[in-house]
Amino acid sequence: MVTKTYMILFSTFWLLFILSFIPSGKVESIKQAESIYQYVMIVSVVCGVAFVPIVGKLADNVNPKIMLPSACLVRMSSCVGFYFIEDPNSYFSYFISIMLVLGTLLEGVCNDAVLFRNADREIRGVIFGTSTAFGFTGQFIFSLVGGYLFDELGPKYPFMLVGACDFTLFVLTLLLGSCGVIQNDIAQRKLREE
């Protein structure tokens, strides 16, 4: 549910965040805001595309007890970084935006890798369908709660909400890893094969 919030975060709240700088004069018009959003998304997506194979390799080779909390920590940190953006056209803004995309990719690939590596072949479709349903549910809830936070508290707070959810996931994955629920399934499978 938390990982899939990126659909709403990227498509709605990110542009609204940039538009919120119009009254301060740091963004002069809606056209400039759209232009900044396009540049940020292009740079972020190009970096993301270059990074995806590395993320996949990491998800395959690094213990999920390490990868899952690390992924949550990267995206949480980038969401918190939005609180400190003073100018959406600054290098800091671009850096935070790229980190948000990379953290989201890292989180999504790691979650999917763990989910599918541990699923029996006969029920992978059901697991994928259930995962997708929870993702849509998360998007729906985030749209409502994020919209409320945006209207009542300000444009940075939907990002803070996702950061808080990622922090919760970070703690949860650390606890599940230390309890043995999240395991290095590849190493265990190789031991069984031997």
C-alpha positions in Angstrom: 0.0 0.0 0.0 2.8 2.4 0.9 5.1 1.6 -2.0 2.4 2.3 -4.6 1.6 5.8 -3.3 4.2 7.1 -5.8 1.6 7.1 -8.5 -0.4 9.9 -6.8 2.7 11.5 -5.3 4.4 11.9 -8.7 1.3 12.7 -10.8 -0.5 15.1 -8.4 1.3 16.3 -5.3 4.6 16.9 -6.9 3.1 19.4 -9.5 0.9 21.0 -6.8 4.1 21.4 -4.6 5.8 23.3 -7.4 2.7 25.4 -8.1 2.7 26.4 -4.4 5.8 28.5 -5.0 3.9 30.9 -7.4 2.7 33.3 -4.6 6.3 33.6 -3.3 7.6 34.6 -6.8 10.1 31.7 -6.9 7.9 30.3 -9.7 6.5 33.0 -12.0 3.6 31.1 -13.7 1.8 27.9 -14.2 3.7 27.4 -17.4 7.0 27.7 -15.6 5.8 25.3 -12.9 4.9 22.8 -15.6 8.3 23.3 -17.2 10.1 22.7 -13.9 8.0 19.6 -13.3 8.8 18.3 -16.8 12.5 18.9 -16.3 12.5 17.3 -12.8 10.6 14.2 -14.1 12.9 13.8 -17.2 16.0 14.0 -15.1 14.6 11.7 -12.5 13.3 9.1 -15.0 16.5 9.0 -16.9 18.4 8.5 -13.7 15.8 5.9 -12.7 16.1 4.0 -16.0 19.9 3.9 -15.6 19.5 2.7 -12.0 16.8 0.0 -12.4 19.2 -2.8 -13.6 21.5 -2.1 -10.6 18.5 -2.2 -8.2 17.4 -5.5 -9.7 20.9 -6.9 -9.2 21.0 -5.7 -5.7 17.6 -7.2 -4.9 18.8 -10.5 -6.2 22.2 -10.5 -4.4 21.8 -8.7 -1.2 20.0 -10.1 1.8 16.4 -8.8 1.9 16.9 -8.1 5.7 19.3 -5.4 4.5 17.7 -4.3 1.2 14.1 -3.8 2.3 15.0 -1.5 5.3 17.6 0.3 3.1 15.0 1.0 0.4 12.5 2.4 2.9 15.2 4.6 4.4 16.2 6.1 1.1 12.7 7.0 0.1 11.9 8.2 3.6 14.9 10.5 3.6 14.0 11.9 0.2 10.4 12.6 1.3 11.7 14.5 4.4 14.0 16.4 2.0 11.0 18.0 0.4 10.3 19.8 3.7 13.6 21.7 3.1 13.1 22.7 -0.5 13.0 26.5 -0.7 13.2 26.8 -4.5 11.8 24.0 -6.8 14.2 25.0 -9.5 17.3 24.5 -7.4 20.0 21.8 -7.5 18.8 20.6 -4.1 15.3 20.2 -5.4 16.6 18.2 -8.4 18.7 16.0 -6.1 15.8 15.3 -3.7 13.5 14.6 -6.7 16.0 12.1 -8.1 16.5 10.5 -4.7 12.7 10.2 -4.4 12.5 8.4 -7.8 15.5 6.1 -7.0 14.1 5.4 -3.5 10.7 4.5 -5.0 12.3 2.2 -7.6 14.5 0.6 -4.9 11.5 0.0 -2.6 9.2 -1.3 -5.4 11.8 -3.7 -6.9 12.8 -5.0 -3.5 9.3 -5.6 -2.4 8.3 -7.3 -5.6 11.5 -9.4 -5.6 10.8 -10.7 -2.1 7.2 -11.2 -2.8 7.7 -13.2 -6.0 10.7 -15.2 -4.9 8.8 -16.6 -2.0 5.5 -17.3 -3.8 4.7 -20.7 -5.1 4.3 -20.8 -8.9 0.7 -22.0 -8.6 -0.5 -18.9 -6.8 1.8 -16.1 -8.1 -1.2 -14.6 -10.1 -3.3 -14.5 -6.9 -0.4 -12.9 -5.0 0.2 -10.4 -7.7 -3.5 -9.6 -7.9 -3.8 -9.1 -4.2 -0.6 -7.0 -4.1 -2.1 -4.8 -6.9 -5.4 -4.4 -5.0 -3.6 -3.3 -1.9 -1.6 -0.9 -4.1 -4.8 0.7 -5.4 -6.2 0.8 -1.9 -3.1 2.7 -0.8 -3.4 5.1 -3.6 -7.0 5.8 -2.8 -6.3 6.4 0.9 -3.3 8.5 0.1 -5.3 10.6 -2.3 -7.8 11.4 0.4 -5.4 11.9 3.3 -2.8 13.6 1.2 -5.3 16.0 -0.3 -6.6 16.9 3.2 -3.0 17.5 4.5 -2.2 19.6 1.4 -5.3 21.8 1.9 -5.1 22.0 5.7 -1.3 22.0 6.5 0.5 22.8 3.3 2.1 21.4 0.1 5.0 19.6 1.9 2.8 17.5 4.1 1.8 14.8 1.6 5.5 14.1 1.3 5.8 14.0 5.1 3.0 11.4 5.2 4.8 9.1 2.8 8.0 9.6 4.7 6.2 8.7 7.9 4.8 5.6 6.3 8.2 4.7 4.9 9.7 5.1 8.4 7.0 2.7 9.7 7.9 0.2 7.0 11.6 0.7 7.8 11.0 -0.2 11.5 8.7 -3.1 10.5 11.2 -4.6 8.1 13.9 -4.3 10.7 11.7 -6.1 13.2 10.6 -8.8 10.7 14.2 -9.3 9.6 15.5 -9.7 13.2 12.6 -12.2 14.0 13.5 -14.3 11.0 10.4 -13.6 9.0 12.4 -11.9 6.2 15.2 -14.2 5.3 17.8 -14.7 2.7 15.7 -17.1 0.7 18.2 -17.5 -2.1 20.9 -18.8 0.3 18.3 -21.1 1.9 17.2 -22.4 -1.5 20.8 -23.2 -2.5 21.4 -25.1 0.7 18.3 -27.2 0.0 19.5 -27.9 -3.5 22.8 -29.1 -2.2 
